[in-house]
């Protein structure tokens, strides 16, 4: 969706590359502060987390004139 690689996300969230790999592989569970850092990094990159009837993610809609 963003074309962001794991290393890019790790740098943006200020977490180790191996930390993300461990989360993805189910080797360990993230701390709430780590999840918040990852979420902030993704939101800054343009991801919008959705709620409601269809939870998921989408690219943030740009406002008119932006």
C-alpha distances in whole Angstrom, upper triangle without the diagonal:
4,6,8,11,13,16,14,13,17,18,16,18,21,21,22,19,22,21,18,19,22,20,17,20,22,25,25,24,23,25,24,24,21,19,20,19,16,15,16,14,11,12,14,11,10,9,11,13,15,18,21,21,18,16,13,10,8,7,11,13,15,19,21,23,20
4,5,9,11,13,11,10,14,15,13,15,18,19,20,18,20,20,17,18,21,19,18,21,23,25,25,24,22,24,23,23,20,18,19,17,14,14,14,12,9,11,11,8,8,8,12,14,16,20,23,24,20,18,15,11,10,8,11,13,15,18,21,22,19
4,6,10,12,10,10,14,15,14,16,18,19,19,16,19,20,16,17,20,19,17,20,23,25,25,25,23,25,25,24,21,20,21,19,16,16,17,14,11,14,14,10,11,12,15,17,20,23,26,27,23,21,18,15,13,12,15,17,18,22,24,25,22
4,7,8,6,7,10,11,10,12,15,15,15,13,16,16,13,14,18,17,15,18,21,22,22,22,20,22,22,21,18,17,18,16,12,14,14,11,9,12,12,9,11,11,15,16,20,23,26,27,24,21,18,15,14,13,15,18,19,23,25,26,22
4,5,5,6,9,10,11,12,14,14,13,10,13,14,11,12,15,15,13,16,19,20,20,20,19,21,22,21,18,17,18,16,13,15,16,12,12,15,15,12,14,14,18,19,22,25,28,29,26,23,20,17,17,16,19,22,23,26,29,29,26
4,5,5,6,9,10,10,12,10,10,7,9,10,7,8,12,11,10,13,15,16,17,17,15,18,19,18,15,15,16,14,11,14,15,12,11,15,15,13,16,15,18,19,22,25,28,29,26,23,19,17,18,18,20,24,25,28,31,32,28
4,5,5,6,9,10,10,9,8,6,9,11,9,10,13,14,13,16,18,18,18,19,17,19,20,19,15,16,17,14,12,15,16,12,13,16,16,14,17,17,20,21,25,27,31,32,29,26,23,20,21,20,22,25,26,29,32,32,29
4,5,5,6,9,10,10,11,9,13,13,11,13,16,16,15,18,20,21,21,20,18,20,20,18,15,16,16,13,11,13,13,10,10,14,12,10,14,14,18,19,23,26,29,31,28,25,21,18,19,17,19,22,22,26,28,29,25
4,5,5,6,8,8,10,8,12,11,9,11,14,13,13,16,18,19,18,17,15,16,17,15,12,12,13,10,7,10,10,7,8,11,11,9,12,12,15,16,20,23,26,28,25,22,18,16,17,16,17,21,22,25,28,28,25
4,6,5,6,5,6,5,9,8,7,10,12,12,12,15,17,17,16,16,13,15,16,14,10,12,13,10,8,11,12,9,10,14,13,13,16,16,18,19,22,25,28,30,27,24,21,19,20,19,21,24,25,28,31,32,28
4,5,5,6,8,8,12,11,11,13,16,16,16,19,21,20,19,19,16,17,18,15,13,14,14,11,10,13,12,9,11,14,13,12,16,17,19,20,24,27,30,32,30,26,23,21,21,20,21,24,25,27,30,30,27
4,6,8,10,11,14,13,12,15,17,16,17,20,21,22,20,19,16,17,17,14,12,13,12,8,8,10,9,6,8,11,9,9,13,13,16,17,21,24,28,30,27,24,21,18,19,17,18,21,21,24,27,27,23
4,6,9,10,13,11,10,14,15,14,15,18,19,19,17,16,13,13,13,10,8,9,9,5,5,8,7,5,8,11,10,11,14,14,16,16,20,22,26,28,26,22,20,18,19,18,19,22,23,25,29,29,25
4,7,9,12,10,11,14,15,15,17,19,20,19,18,17,14,14,14,11,9,11,11,7,8,12,11,9,12,14,13,14,17,18,20,20,24,26,30,32,30,26,23,21,23,22,22,26,26,29,32,32,28
4,7,8,7,8,11,12,11,14,16,16,16,14,14,11,11,13,11,8,10,11,8,8,12,12,11,13,16,16,16,19,19,21,20,24,26,29,32,29,25,23,21,23,23,24,27,28,31,34,35,31
4,5,5,7,9,10,11,13,14,16,14,13,14,12,13,16,14,10,13,15,12,11,15,16,14,16,19,19,18,21,21,23,23,27,28,32,34,31,28,25,23,25,25,26,30,31,33,37,37,33
4,5,5,6,9,10,11,12,14,14,14,15,13,15,17,16,13,14,16,14,12,15,17,14,15,19,19,18,21,20,23,23,26,28,32,33,30,27,24,22,24,24,25,29,30,33,36,37,33
4,5,5,6,9,10,10,12,11,11,13,12,15,17,17,13,15,17,15,14,17,19,17,18,21,22,21,24,22,25,24,27,29,32,34,31,28,25,24,26,26,28,31,33,36,39,40,36
4,5,5,6,9,10,11,9,9,10,8,11,14,13,10,11,14,12,11,15,16,15,16,19,20,20,22,21,23,22,25,26,30,31,29,25,23,22,24,25,26,30,31,34,38,39,35
4,5,5,6,9,10,10,10,10,9,12,14,14,10,10,13,12,9,13,15,13,13,17,18,17,19,18,20,19,22,24,27,28,25,22,19,18,21,21,23,27,28,32,35,36,32
4,5,5,6,9,8,10,11,11,15,17,17,13,14,17,15,13,16,18,16,16,20,21,20,22,20,22,21,24,26,29,30,27,24,21,20,22,23,26,29,31,34,37,38,35
4,5,5,6,5,6,8,9,13,15,16,13,13,17,16,14,17,19,18,18,22,23,22,24,22,24,22,25,26,29,30,27,24,22,22,24,26,28,31,33,36,40,41,37
4,5,5,6,6,6,7,10,13,14,11,10,14,14,11,14,17,16,16,19,21,20,22,19,21,19,21,22,25,26,24,21,18,18,21,23,25,28,30,33,37,38,35
4,6,8,9,9,10,14,16,17,13,12,16,16,13,15,18,17,16,19,21,20,21,19,20,18,21,22,25,25,23,20,17,17,20,21,24,27,30,33,36,38,34
4,5,8,10,12,16,18,19,16,15,19,19,16,18,21,20,19,23,25,23,25,22,24,22,24,25,28,28,25,22,20,21,23,25,27,31,33,36,40,41,38
4,5,7,10,13,16,18,15,14,18,18,16,18,21,21,20,23,25,24,26,23,24,22,24,24,26,27,25,22,20,21,24,26,28,32,34,37,40,42,39
4,7,10,13,16,18,15,15,19,19,17,20,23,22,22,25,27,26,28,25,27,24,27,27,30,30,28,25,23,24,27,29,31,34,37,40,43,44,41
4,7,10,13,15,12,13,16,17,15,18,20,20,21,23,25,25,27,24,25,23,25,26,28,29,27,24,22,23,26,28,29,33,35,38,42,43,40
4,7,9,12,10,10,13,14,13,15,18,18,19,21,23,23,25,22,23,20,22,22,25,26,25,21,20,21,24,26,27,31,33,36,39,41,38
4,6,8,6,6,10,11,10,12,15,15,16,18,20,21,22,20,20,18,21,21,24,26,24,20,19,19,22,24,25,29,31,33,37,38,35
4,5,5,6,9,10,11,12,14,16,17,18,20,21,23,21,21,19,22,22,25,27,25,22,21,21,24,25,26,29,31,33,37,38,35
4,5,5,6,9,10,10,12,14,15,16,18,20,21,19,19,16,19,19,22,24,23,19,19,19,22,23,23,27,29,30,34,36,33
4,5,5,6,9,10,10,12,14,15,16,18,20,19,19,17,20,21,24,27,25,21,20,20,22,23,23,26,28,30,33,34,31
4,5,5,6,9,10,11,12,14,15,17,19,17,18,17,20,21,24,26,25,21,19,18,21,22,22,26,27,29,33,34,31
4,5,5,6,9,10,11,12,14,15,17,14,15,13,16,17,20,23,21,17,16,15,18,19,19,23,25,27,31,32,29
4,5,5,6,9,10,10,12,14,15,14,14,12,16,17,20,23,21,18,16,15,18,18,18,21,23,25,29,30,27
4,5,5,6,9,10,10,12,14,14,15,14,18,19,23,26,24,20,18,16,18,18,18,22,23,25,28,29,26
4,5,5,6,9,10,11,13,11,13,12,16,18,21,24,21,18,15,14,16,16,16,20,21,24,28,29,25
4,5,5,6,8,10,11,9,9,9,12,14,18,20,18,15,13,11,13,13,13,17,19,21,25,26,23
4,5,5,6,9,10,9,10,11,14,16,20,23,21,18,15,13,14,14,13,17,18,20,23,24,21
4,6,5,6,9,9,11,12,16,19,22,25,22,19,16,14,14,13,13,17,18,20,24,24,21
4,5,5,6,5,8,9,13,16,20,22,19,16,13,10,11,10,11,14,15,18,22,23,19
4,5,5,5,6,8,11,15,18,21,18,15,13,10,10,9,8,12,13,15,19,20,17
4,5,7,9,12,15,18,22,24,22,19,17,13,13,11,10,13,13,15,19,19,16
4,6,9,12,15,19,22,24,21,19,16,12,12,9,9,12,12,15,19,19,15
4,7,10,13,16,20,21,19,17,14,10,9,6,5,8,9,12,16,17,13
4,7,10,13,17,18,15,13,10,7,6,5,5,9,11,14,18,19,16
4,6,10,13,15,13,11,9,6,5,6,5,8,11,13,17,19,17
4,7,10,13,10,8,6,5,7,9,9,12,15,17,20,23,20
4,7,9,7,5,5,6,7,10,10,12,15,17,20,23,21
4,7,6,4,7,9,11,14,14,15,19,20,23,26,25
4,6,6,9,12,14,17,16,18,21,22,25,28,27
4,6,10,13,14,18,18,19,22,23,26,29,28
4,6,9,11,14,15,17,20,22,25,28,27
4,7,10,13,14,16,20,22,25,28,26
4,7,11,12,15,18,21,24,26,24
4,7,9,12,15,18,21,23,21
4,6,9,12,15,18,20,18
4,6,9,12,15,17,15
4,6,9,12,15,12
4,6,9,12,10
4,7,8,6
4,6,5
4,5
4
